[in-house]
Amino acid sequence: MSTLRGKATQRLILACAMWGLSFPTIKALNLVQNTGESWLSSAAIMIARFGLSALLLLPILLWQKRSGFRFTRGEIRQGIGLGIFGGLGLLLQVDGLAYTEASTSSFLTQASVFIIPLVKAFWHRALPTPKEILCCLIALAGLSILSGLDWQNLTHIGRGEAETLAAATLFTGQILMLEPRAFAANDSLRVSLIMFALIALLCIPLYWVKGGTPESIIHTFADPRALSLLAILVGPCTLAAFLWMNRWQTHVTATTAGLIYCTEPVFASLAALVLPAWMSIALHIHYPNETLTAALLLGGGLVLVANLLIQWPTRSTGQPTSSAKTT
């Protein structure tokens, strides 16, 4: 069990690294497109990203020897849940970013790290362990330092802050959807196919309202530079990352997963130190590297400490805990 949990932890950390890669990639894609309409561009990217990911899963499922496209009721339920929570969460996060500081959005998006233990405590009528509480507090301290959070911004909750908190709550639902034992037998590929397709479908009304058409989305990615960046988003940032999440999160508790996902902004910051300059040369855009700061070292270090501490084995009491995961 410890070996399986360790492997799951590694895969989830790799998923966070891939999600971190998506931040400079999307930024570079916006610079290449230069549409001037953030909502239209964001909806187009999400439709193409998750729609293509769903299409690429189809041949894999066709070649599966077991069951292929015979979806079980549990797989349909879980896929729909993941698609709704993930898709609506991403849309609220994007809109909220237009009405608040990026640092505030980055911090509030990770609010799921303490929402998860609260939901589980209410659902199971059992308080989080002192170790879980300590790890969450350490991770939150690290994230606040990493994002350069101005605490005065949190004294007046506006539209941006409210939407970002709502997005974090939806992301919490997405994480918790991967924990129930009722879904343990689900095939992660079929669940991911439903999830990807539903996220793409949820973005179509927004794209249409903003004036998008099938022809315009094709024109959006007609530039070879945009296609190359889209390939990065579809490959490592979506197919690899979400398949790892949907496959391996079942082997850790939701609280542990929430702490692991706090490493995503750390990886995003590290990627922003190197990749923008390379992308500027390759894509002929102006996108300077970010600089290494004490906030990145200290904040990222605290997030790392929280993750190491939650993985540290505790003395067995001989009694199973309510958050123990079996598969």
Contacts in CASP RR format, 6 or more apart in sequence:
PFRMAT RR
TARGET T0000
AUTHOR 0000-0000-0000
METHOD contacts of the structure
MODEL  1
MSTLRGKATQRLILACAMWGLSFPTIKALNLVQNTGESWLSSAAIMIARF
GLSALLLLPILLWQKRSGFRFTRGEIRQGIGLGIFGGLGLLLQVDGLAYT
EASTSSFLTQASVFIIPLVKAFWHRALPTPKEILCCLIALAGLSILSGLD
WQNLTHIGRGEAETLAAATLFTGQILMLEPRAFAANDSLRVSLIMFALIA
LLCIPLYWVKGGTPESIIHTFADPRALSLLAILVGPCTLAAFLWMNRWQT
HVTATTAGLIYCTEPVFASLAALVLPAWMSIALHIHYPNETLTAALLLGG
GLVLVANLLIQWPTRSTGQPTSSAKTT
2 313 0 8 1.000
4 251 0 8 1.000
4 327 0 8 1.000
5 251 0 8 1.000
5 252 0 8 1.000
6 311 0 8 1.000
7 248 0 8 1.000
7 251 0 8 1.000
8 248 0 8 1.000
8 249 0 8 1.000
8 250 0 8 1.000
8 251 0 8 1.000
8 252 0 8 1.000
9 252 0 8 1.000
9 256 0 8 1.000
9 260 0 8 1.000
9 311 0 8 1.000
11 244 0 8 1.000
11 247 0 8 1.000
11 248 0 8 1.000
12 244 0 8 1.000
12 245 0 8 1.000
12 248 0 8 1.000
12 249 0 8 1.000
12 252 0 8 1.000
12 257 0 8 1.000
12 260 0 8 1.000
12 261 0 8 1.000
13 260 0 8 1.000
13 263 0 8 1.000
14 240 0 8 1.000
14 241 0 8 1.000
14 244 0 8 1.000
15 240 0 8 1.000
15 241 0 8 1.000
15 242 0 8 1.000
15 244 0 8 1.000
15 245 0 8 1.000
16 241 0 8 1.000
16 260 0 8 1.000
16 261 0 8 1.000
16 263 0 8 1.000
16 264 0 8 1.000
16 266 0 8 1.000
16 267 0 8 1.000
17 263 0 8 1.000
17 267 0 8 1.000
18 236 0 8 1.000
18 237 0 8 1.000
18 240 0 8 1.000
18 241 0 8 1.000
19 237 0 8 1.000
19 241 0 8 1.000
19 264 0 8 1.000
19 267 0 8 1.000
19 268 0 8 1.000
20 237 0 8 1.000
20 264 0 8 1.000
20 265 0 8 1.000
20 267 0 8 1.000
20 268 0 8 1.000
20 271 0 8 1.000
21 232 0 8 1.000
21 236 0 8 1.000
21 237 0 8 1.000
21 267 0 8 1.000
21 268 0 8 1.000
21 271 0 8 1.000
21 275 0 8 1.000
22 232 0 8 1.000
22 233 0 8 1.000
22 237 0 8 1.000
22 268 0 8 1.000
23 268 0 8 1.000
23 271 0 8 1.000
23 272 0 8 1.000
24 268 0 8 1.000
24 271 0 8 1.000
24 272 0 8 1.000
24 275 0 8 1.000
24 276 0 8 1.000
24 279 0 8 1.000
24 287 0 8 1.000
25 229 0 8 1.000
25 232 0 8 1.000
25 233 0 8 1.000
25 237 0 8 1.000
25 275 0 8 1.000
26 45 0 8 1.000
26 233 0 8 1.000
27 276 0 8 1.000
27 287 0 8 1.000
28 229 0 8 1.000
28 276 0 8 1.000
28 279 0 8 1.000
28 283 0 8 1.000
28 285 0 8 1.000
28 287 0 8 1.000
29 45 0 8 1.000
29 226 0 8 1.000
29 229 0 8 1.000
29 230 0 8 1.000
29 233 0 8 1.000
30 38 0 8 1.000
30 41 0 8 1.000
31 283 0 8 1.000
31 285 0 8 1.000
31 286 0 8 1.000
31 287 0 8 1.000
32 223 0 8 1.000
32 225 0 8 1.000
32 226 0 8 1.000
32 229 0 8 1.000
32 283 0 8 1.000
32 285 0 8 1.000
33 41 0 8 1.000
33 220 0 8 1.000
33 223 0 8 1.000
33 226 0 8 1.000
35 41 0 8 1.000
35 220 0 8 1.000
37 210 0 8 1.000
38 94 0 8 1.000
38 98 0 8 1.000
39 94 0 8 1.000
39 95 0 8 1.000
39 206 0 8 1.000
39 210 0 8 1.000
40 207 0 8 1.000
40 210 0 8 1.000
40 211 0 8 1.000
40 212 0 8 1.000
41 220 0 8 1.000
42 94 0 8 1.000
43 203 0 8 1.000
43 204 0 8 1.000
43 206 0 8 1.000
43 207 0 8 1.000
43 210 0 8 1.000
43 212 0 8 1.000
44 207 0 8 1.000
44 212 0 8 1.000
44 216 0 8 1.000
44 217 0 8 1.000
44 220 0 8 1.000
44 221 0 8 1.000
45 230 0 8 1.000
45 233 0 8 1.000
46 87 0 8 1.000
46 90 0 8 1.000
46 91 0 8 1.000
46 199 0 8 1.000
46 200 0 8 1.000
46 203 0 8 1.000
47 200 0 8 1.000
47 203 0 8 1.000
47 204 0 8 1.000
47 207 0 8 1.000
47 217 0 8 1.000
48 217 0 8 1.000
48 220 0 8 1.000
48 221 0 8 1.000
48 230 0 8 1.000
48 234 0 8 1.000
49 200 0 8 1.000
49 230 0 8 1.000
49 233 0 8 1.000
49 234 0 8 1.000
49 237 0 8 1.000
49 238 0 8 1.000
50 196 0 8 1.000
50 197 0 8 1.000
50 199 0 8 1.000
50 200 0 8 1.000
50 203 0 8 1.000
50 238 0 8 1.000
51 196 0 8 1.000
51 197 0 8 1.000
51 199 0 8 1.000
51 200 0 8 1.000
52 230 0 8 1.000
52 234 0 8 1.000
53 196 0 8 1.000
53 234 0 8 1.000
53 235 0 8 1.000
53 238 0 8 1.000
53 239 0 8 1.000
53 242 0 8 1.000
54 193 0 8 1.000
54 196 0 8 1.000
54 197 0 8 1.000
54 200 0 8 1.000
56 234 0 8 1.000
56 239 0 8 1.000
57 189 0 8 1.000
57 192 0 8 1.000
57 193 0 8 1.000
57 196 0 8 1.000
57 239 0 8 1.000
58 193 0 8 1.000
60 189 0 8 1.000
61 68 0 8 1.000
61 69 0 8 1.000
61 189 0 8 1.000
61 190 0 8 1.000
61 193 0 8 1.000
62 68 0 8 1.000
62 69 0 8 1.000
64 189 0 8 1.000
66 187 0 8 1.000
67 187 0 8 1.000
68 190 0 8 1.000
69 190 0 8 1.000
71 190 0 8 1.000
71 194 0 8 1.000
72 185 0 8 1.000
72 186 0 8 1.000
74 182 0 8 1.000
74 183 0 8 1.000
74 186 0 8 1.000
75 183 0 8 1.000
75 186 0 8 1.000
75 187 0 8 1.000
75 190 0 8 1.000
75 191 0 8 1.000
75 194 0 8 1.000
76 194 0 8 1.000
77 183 0 8 1.000
78 177 0 8 1.000
78 178 0 8 1.000
78 183 0 8 1.000
78 186 0 8 1.000
78 191 0 8 1.000
78 194 0 8 1.000
79 177 0 8 1.000
79 191 0 8 1.000
79 192 0 8 1.000
79 194 0 8 1.000
79 195 0 8 1.000
79 198 0 8 1.000
80 194 0 8 1.000
80 198 0 8 1.000
81 174 0 8 1.000
81 177 0 8 1.000
81 195 0 8 1.000
82 174 0 8 1.000
82 177 0 8 1.000
82 178 0 8 1.000
82 191 0 8 1.000
82 194 0 8 1.000
82 195 0 8 1.000
82 246 0 8 1.000
83 174 0 8 1.000
83 194 0 8 1.000
83 195 0 8 1.000
83 198 0 8 1.000
83 199 0 8 1.000
83 202 0 8 1.000
84 198 0 8 1.000
84 202 0 8 1.000
85 170 0 8 1.000
85 171 0 8 1.000
85 173 0 8 1.000
85 174 0 8 1.000
85 177 0 8 1.000
86 170 0 8 1.000
86 171 0 8 1.000
86 174 0 8 1.000
86 195 0 8 1.000
86 199 0 8 1.000
87 170 0 8 1.000
87 198 0 8 1.000
87 199 0 8 1.000
87 202 0 8 1.000
87 203 0 8 1.000
88 167 0 8 1.000
88 170 0 8 1.000
88 202 0 8 1.000
89 166 0 8 1.000
89 167 0 8 1.000
89 170 0 8 1.000
89 171 0 8 1.000
89 174 0 8 1.000
90 167 0 8 1.000
90 199 0 8 1.000
91 202 0 8 1.000
91 203 0 8 1.000
91 206 0 8 1.000
92 163 0 8 1.000
92 164 0 8 1.000
92 166 0 8 1.000
92 167 0 8 1.000
92 170 0 8 1.000
93 105 0 8 1.000
93 109 0 8 1.000
93 163 0 8 1.000
93 164 0 8 1.000
93 167 0 8 1.000
95 160 0 8 1.000
95 163 0 8 1.000
96 105 0 8 1.000
96 159 0 8 1.000
96 160 0 8 1.000
96 163 0 8 1.000
96 164 0 8 1.000
96 167 0 8 1.000
97 105 0 8 1.000
97 160 0 8 1.000
97 164 0 8 1.000
98 160 0 8 1.000
99 158 0 8 1.000
99 159 0 8 1.000
99 160 0 8 1.000
99 163 0 8 1.000
100 108 0 8 1.000
100 153 0 8 1.000
100 158 0 8 1.000
100 160 0 8 1.000
100 161 0 8 1.000
100 164 0 8 1.000
101 150 0 8 1.000
101 153 0 8 1.000
102 147 0 8 1.000
103 147 0 8 1.000
103 148 0 8 1.000
103 149 0 8 1.000
103 150 0 8 1.000
104 147 0 8 1.000
104 149 0 8 1.000
104 150 0 8 1.000
104 153 0 8 1.000
104 154 0 8 1.000
104 161 0 8 1.000
104 164 0 8 1.000
105 160 0 8 1.000
105 164 0 8 1.000
106 143 0 8 1.000
106 146 0 8 1.000
106 147 0 8 1.000
106 265 0 8 1.000
107 143 0 8 1.000
107 144 0 8 1.000
107 147 0 8 1.000
107 148 0 8 1.000
107 149 0 8 1.000
108 161 0 8 1.000
108 164 0 8 1.000
108 165 0 8 1.000
108 168 0 8 1.000
109 164 0 8 1.000
109 167 0 8 1.000
109 168 0 8 1.000
109 171 0 8 1.000
110 139 0 8 1.000
110 140 0 8 1.000
110 143 0 8 1.000
110 168 0 8 1.000
110 261 0 8 1.000
110 262 0 8 1.000
110 264 0 8 1.000
110 265 0 8 1.000
111 165 0 8 1.000
111 168 0 8 1.000
111 169 0 8 1.000
112 168 0 8 1.000
112 169 0 8 1.000
112 171 0 8 1.000
112 172 0 8 1.000
112 175 0 8 1.000
112 258 0 8 1.000
112 261 0 8 1.000
113 136 0 8 1.000
113 139 0 8 1.000
113 140 0 8 1.000
113 143 0 8 1.000
113 258 0 8 1.000
113 259 0 8 1.000
113 261 0 8 1.000
113 262 0 8 1.000
114 136 0 8 1.000
114 140 0 8 1.000
115 168 0 8 1.000
115 169 0 8 1.000
115 172 0 8 1.000
116 172 0 8 1.000
116 175 0 8 1.000
116 176 0 8 1.000
116 254 0 8 1.000
116 255 0 8 1.000
116 257 0 8 1.000
116 258 0 8 1.000
117 128 0 8 1.000
117 132 0 8 1.000
117 133 0 8 1.000
117 136 0 8 1.000
117 255 0 8 1.000
119 172 0 8 1.000
119 173 0 8 1.000
119 176 0 8 1.000
120 126 0 8 1.000
120 128 0 8 1.000
120 176 0 8 1.000
120 254 0 8 1.000
120 255 0 8 1.000
120 323 0 8 1.000
121 127 0 8 1.000
121 128 0 8 1.000
124 322 0 8 1.000
124 323 0 8 1.000
126 322 0 8 1.000
128 136 0 8 1.000
128 255 0 8 1.000
129 321 0 8 1.000
131 309 0 8 1.000
131 310 0 8 1.000
131 314 0 8 1.000
132 255 0 8 1.000
132 310 0 8 1.000
134 309 0 8 1.000
135 259 0 8 1.000
135 306 0 8 1.000
135 307 0 8 1.000
135 309 0 8 1.000
135 310 0 8 1.000
136 255 0 8 1.000
136 259 0 8 1.000
136 306 0 8 1.000
138 302 0 8 1.000
138 303 0 8 1.000
138 305 0 8 1.000
138 306 0 8 1.000
138 309 0 8 1.000
139 259 0 8 1.000
139 262 0 8 1.000
139 302 0 8 1.000
139 303 0 8 1.000
139 306 0 8 1.000
139 307 0 8 1.000
141 299 0 8 1.000
141 302 0 8 1.000
142 298 0 8 1.000
142 299 0 8 1.000
142 300 0 8 1.000
142 301 0 8 1.000
142 302 0 8 1.000
142 303 0 8 1.000
142 306 0 8 1.000
143 149 0 8 1.000
143 262 0 8 1.000
143 265 0 8 1.000
143 299 0 8 1.000
143 303 0 8 1.000
144 151 0 8 1.000
145 295 0 8 1.000
145 298 0 8 1.000
145 299 0 8 1.000
145 300 0 8 1.000
145 302 0 8 1.000
146 265 0 8 1.000
146 266 0 8 1.000
146 269 0 8 1.000
146 295 0 8 1.000
146 296 0 8 1.000
146 299 0 8 1.000
146 300 0 8 1.000
146 303 0 8 1.000
147 265 0 8 1.000
148 295 0 8 1.000
153 161 0 8 1.000
154 161 0 8 1.000
157 165 0 8 1.000
175 249 0 8 1.000
175 254 0 8 1.000
175 257 0 8 1.000
175 258 0 8 1.000
175 261 0 8 1.000
176 254 0 8 1.000
177 183 0 8 1.000
178 245 0 8 1.000
178 246 0 8 1.000
178 249 0 8 1.000
178 250 0 8 1.000
178 254 0 8 1.000
178 257 0 8 1.000
179 249 0 8 1.000
179 250 0 8 1.000
179 253 0 8 1.000
179 254 0 8 1.000
179 257 0 8 1.000
179 325 0 8 1.000
181 326 0 8 1.000
183 191 0 8 1.000
183 250 0 8 1.000
184 250 0 8 1.000
184 327 0 8 1.000
188 243 0 8 1.000
188 246 0 8 1.000
188 247 0 8 1.000
189 243 0 8 1.000
191 246 0 8 1.000
192 242 0 8 1.000
192 243 0 8 1.000
192 246 0 8 1.000
195 242 0 8 1.000
195 246 0 8 1.000
196 238 0 8 1.000
196 242 0 8 1.000
207 217 0 8 1.000
220 226 0 8 1.000
221 227 0 8 1.000
221 230 0 8 1.000
225 283 0 8 1.000
225 284 0 8 1.000
228 283 0 8 1.000
229 283 0 8 1.000
249 257 0 8 1.000
250 325 0 8 1.000
250 327 0 8 1.000
251 325 0 8 1.000
251 327 0 8 1.000
252 260 0 8 1.000
252 325 0 8 1.000
253 323 0 8 1.000
253 324 0 8 1.000
253 325 0 8 1.000
254 323 0 8 1.000
255 310 0 8 1.000
255 323 0 8 1.000
256 310 0 8 1.000
256 311 0 8 1.000
259 306 0 8 1.000
259 307 0 8 1.000
259 310 0 8 1.000
260 307 0 8 1.000
262 303 0 8 1.000
262 306 0 8 1.000
262 307 0 8 1.000
263 303 0 8 1.000
263 304 0 8 1.000
263 307 0 8 1.000
266 296 0 8 1.000
266 299 0 8 1.000
266 300 0 8 1.000
266 301 0 8 1.000
266 303 0 8 1.000
266 304 0 8 1.000
269 290 0 8 1.000
269 296 0 8 1.000
269 300 0 8 1.000
270 296 0 8 1.000
272 289 0 8 1.000
272 290 0 8 1.000
273 289 0 8 1.000
273 290 0 8 1.000
273 291 0 8 1.000
273 292 0 8 1.000
274 289 0 8 1.000
275 289 0 8 1.000
276 287 0 8 1.000
276 288 0 8 1.000
276 289 0 8 1.000
276 290 0 8 1.000
277 287 0 8 1.000
277 288 0 8 1.000
277 289 0 8 1.000
279 285 0 8 1.000
279 287 0 8 1.000
280 286 0 8 1.000
280 287 0 8 1.000
280 288 0 8 1.000
END
